[in-house]
């Protein structure tokens, strides 16, 4: 059985994952922020090479190049219309996966930022209370010295 490179738990049918096409390490779909539907789509597509985050590197993925029709060309005849190829479908799905992963990361970052901001506010409040208590103690000490 393969172990997930991220959480080090077994990759099983109940906890599915995928294998990096570059380093051959296994990663749970959940650990890679991939939904079950996305995993199924990746599995059913023959020509997709999935790479884990370390193998993908810090370089941003290349954007999909495309040529968009003019507004006048939208009413094409049946002979001009083409069925999407597997490559088109794959590119669309990968684009959707990228969007969903970016949104998930953005949401997670916002939650983390909010959490840490709240913690900083709590600590500032506590520091102010401690500072006030320290000043009160210094006053009491001065009063004791003068009496």
FENPEVEN-V115647 format. One record per pair of residues at least 6 apart in sequence whose C-alpha atoms are under 8 Angstrom apart, sorted by sequence separation. I is the first residue (numbers start at 0). GAP is how many residues later the second one is. If there is no record, write none. Layout:
# FENPEVEN-V115647
<<I;GAP> <I;GAP>>
This chain:
# FENPEVEN-V115647
<<2;6> <3;6> <10;6> <18;6> <19;6> <28;6> <41;6> <2;7> <3;7> <18;7> <19;7> <28;7> <1;8> <2;8> <17;8> <18;8> <0;9> <1;9> <16;9> <17;9> <0;10> <16;10> <17;10> <28;10> <0;11> <16;11> <17;11> <15;12> <16;12> <3;13> <14;13> <15;13> <16;13> <14;14> <10;15> <10;16> <10;17> <4;20> <31;20> <3;21> <4;21> <5;21> <17;21> <3;22> <4;22> <5;22> <16;22> <2;23> <3;23> <1;24> <2;24> <3;24> <6;24> <5;25> <26;25> <63;27> <20;28> <19;29> <20;29> <21;29> <19;30> <20;30> <18;31> <19;31> <18;32> <19;32> <22;32> <21;33> <44;41> <47;42> <44;45> <41;48> <40;52> <37;55> <37;59> <33;63> <33;67> <32;68> <32;71>>
